[in-house]
Amino acid sequence: MPTCGLDERLEDVRQRVEAAGWDACVVVNQEHIVLGLLRSGELRRESESVAERAMRPGPSTFRPFLPIDETAAHMVEHDLENSPVTTADGRLVGLVRRADAVKAAHELHDHGHG
């Protein structure tokens, strides 16, 4: 999952994100603490801008131990395409995509584990 710093140019970030097959980038500091999120809309903004100016600060985050059905339901209810997964101190663990969360929740339910 792509990450970037506050002062990186959007053009550079967009190219890296697209090359990796993603549509979002998590903005982090040197300790990998989540500062913001660049979704596809923000990544398409003026290319000379930097991540700090375009990002959504303080994005909704999820903890790794949260059941996937709860994560999926929250993402659907709040129309979140993707959200960072962090530790309690805000360190980035990963990025969950709504489509993946919904699929996993359905599979759990279909197999009688949910």
C-alpha positions in Angstrom: 0.0 0.0 0.0 1.5 3.3 -1.1 2.6 5.9 1.5 4.0 9.4 1.1 5.3 12.3 3.1 3.7 15.7 3.6 6.0 17.5 1.2 5.8 15.2 -1.8 4.4 16.5 -5.1 1.0 15.1 -6.0 2.3 14.3 -9.5 5.0 12.1 -8.1 2.6 10.4 -5.6 -0.1 9.8 -8.3 2.4 8.1 -10.6 3.7 5.9 -7.8 0.2 5.0 -6.6 -1.1 4.1 -10.1 2.0 2.1 -10.9 1.3 0.0 -7.7 -2.3 -0.6 -8.8 -3.9 1.4 -6.0 -6.2 4.4 -6.0 -5.2 5.9 -2.6 -2.1 6.9 -0.7 -1.6 7.2 3.1 0.3 10.3 4.2 2.6 9.4 7.1 5.5 11.0 9.1 8.9 9.4 9.6 7.5 7.2 12.4 4.8 5.9 10.1 2.1 7.7 12.0 -1.0 8.4 9.8 -1.4 12.1 9.1 -3.9 12.0 6.3 -5.2 10.2 3.2 -5.1 10.9 -0.5 -8.0 9.2 -2.3 -8.4 9.3 -6.1 -10.1 12.7 -6.0 -7.3 14.3 -4.1 -4.6 12.6 -6.3 -6.1 14.1 -9.4 -5.7 17.7 -8.1 -3.2 20.2 -9.4 0.0 18.3 -9.9 2.3 21.0 -8.5 0.5 20.9 -5.2 2.0 18.8 -2.3 0.4 16.0 -0.3 -0.1 18.2 2.8 -2.3 20.7 0.9 -4.4 18.0 -0.9 -4.8 15.3 1.8 -7.8 14.6 4.0 -6.4 15.1 7.5 -7.3 12.7 10.3 -9.0 10.0 8.2 -11.2 7.3 9.7 -9.0 4.5 10.7 -9.6 0.9 11.9 -7.7 -1.3 14.3 -6.4 -4.7 13.1 -8.5 -6.6 15.7 -11.9 -5.1 14.6 -14.1 -7.8 13.1 -14.2 -7.5 9.4 -18.1 -7.4 9.3 -18.0 -4.3 11.6 -15.3 -2.7 9.4 -17.3 -3.4 6.2 -20.6 -2.1 7.7 -18.9 1.2 8.9 -17.2 1.7 5.5 -20.5 1.1 3.6 -22.5 3.4 6.0 -20.0 6.2 5.7 -19.2 5.6 2.0 -15.5 5.0 2.6 -13.7 3.5 -0.4 -10.7 2.7 1.7 -9.3 3.5 5.1 -6.0 3.1 7.0 -5.6 0.3 9.5 -3.5 1.5 12.5 -2.2 0.6 15.9 -3.5 2.4 19.0 -0.7 4.9 18.7 -1.6 5.7 15.0 1.1 3.7 13.3 0.1 2.4 9.9 -0.5 -1.3 9.5 -2.2 -1.3 6.2 -5.1 0.0 4.0 -8.4 -1.8 3.9 -10.5 -1.4 0.7 -14.3 -1.4 1.2 -14.8 -4.0 -1.6 -12.4 -6.4 0.1 -13.9 -5.9 3.5 -17.5 -6.5 2.2 -16.3 -9.6 0.3 -14.6 -11.0 3.4 -17.6 -10.3 5.6 -19.9 -12.1 3.2 -17.5 -15.1 3.0 -17.4 -15.3 6.8 -21.2 -15.1 7.0 -21.7 -17.6 4.1 -19.4 -20.1 6.0 -21.4 -19.7 9.2 -18.6 -17.9 11.1 -20.3 -14.6 11.4 
